[in-house]
Amino acid sequence: MLNRPTLTAARGSFERVMPIISLAALALIVGMALFQSASAWLAGAEAKSIVPVFEAPIAQAGKALGKALTEWMPAWIVPTPFGPIDVKYTASYTIYEWFKLPIILFLTTYGMALLRLRISTTWIERTIGRNDLIGAAGGTLMGMVTPVCSCTVTNLYVGLVAGGASQRASSAFLFASPALNEFAIIFMFVIVGPTGALIYVLAGIAAALATAYLAPLLGLDPARFVQHHLPDHASCGCVRESILTRAHREAWTLFKRLFGVVLFSGLLAGILVNFNLTLVEYLKQAGAVWWGPIAATLLGLPLDINAASTGPILVALHQIVPIGTLIAAMMATTVSSIPEWAMLDRLLGRINAIKVVLWYAAYVILLGLLLNWMFGS
C-alpha cells in the first residue's frame, strides 16, 4: 500500500504534467481547425467551409465516438405528442454532446486563464475587458467569428468571464455567437437574398448590443459564480507555481463545479434534436398568419439547433412563410435552447435565467412582427 509521501509526490507530478498535456491538446485543436480552414481555402471550397470552426475537431471525434458506442443498438422509435424519438440516435447524440461540451468548457476556461495570467492585462482591458460600447462591440465581433450552437456558447461564455471579459462584452458574445455568425449569415443570404441577410445582420448586432446594455437588468453577471474560487488561489501559497499550473487549477476547479449541469444539458440536447423538424411542419401549416413570428419563436427557442443545421431546415419555408416569420424562426432556434437554459440557471440563478429567455423571446417576436408589417406580408 502506498504511503502518504508517495501519494503526495505522485499527485504533485500529475499536477505538473497535466497542464502541459492540456496546453498541447488546446494547441492541437486550434492547429487542426486552422489547417482545415487553410486546406479548404486552397482547394477553392465555399466560404462556409473556409471559416475556421475551433470546435470542429472535438465535434468530429465526439460524433465518431457516439456512433461507435451505439452501433450495436437496435432501431427503436418512441412516439410522443411532440414527434417521434429515435432512441439510438438520441443515445449517439447525447454521447457526442457529453464528449464535446466538457472538453470545450475546460479548454476554453484554461486558455482564457492562461491569457489573463500570461499576457499583459492591458490588452484585455482595452478590448473585451471594457464595460462600454467598445467592449460590447468587441464581444459582438468575437461572437460573429465564433460559430457555435446555443448549448456550446455558455461554455465559451464561462471561459470569457473567467478570462476577464466585462459584463457587457460577455453578454454581447452570449447572444451574437449562436445567432450572428458566418453560417447564419450565409444561409440567410441563400434563403432570402441580400436584403434578408442584411436585415438579419443588423438585427443581430442591435440585439447583441441591446443585450450588453441590458445585462445588469437581466442579471447577466456570472462573475459571482465563475470567479468565486479565484481569490483563493492568490492567497493559498500557490502564487509561486507556474502560470500553467495556476491556470490549470483554476480551470479544473470551475470545471468540477459545472460538470454535472454540462452533462444534464447534453442529455437535453440529445432529446430535443429529435424535434427539429417539428417547427418546419408546424409553420408549413400556419403559412402566412399574422402570429407566425410568435409561433416560430415559441417553438424555436427551446430547440437545440446550430446555424449550420437551421439553414437547410428552414429552406423549405421561404416560399411559404413571410420574411419576418422566417427570420424569427432562424434567430429563435439558434440563439437559445433548453440546454442553454440549464447552464444559465446554474450560472445566473433561476430568476435571471428566466429574464434572459424572456428578453430573447420578446426581441425575436417583435422583430418578426415588425418585418412582416414592413414588407406587407
PyMOL commands that set and color helices and strands:
alter all, ss='L'
color gray80, all
select helices_A, chain A and resi 4-42+47-50+56-69+87-118+121-126+133-144+150-162+167-179+182-218+223-226+230-234+243-286+292-300+307-315+323-335+338-348+350-374
alter helices_A, ss='H'
color red, helices_A
select strands_A, chain A and resi 77-78+85-86
alter strands_A, ss='S'
color yellow, strands_A
deselect
rebuild
show_as cartoon
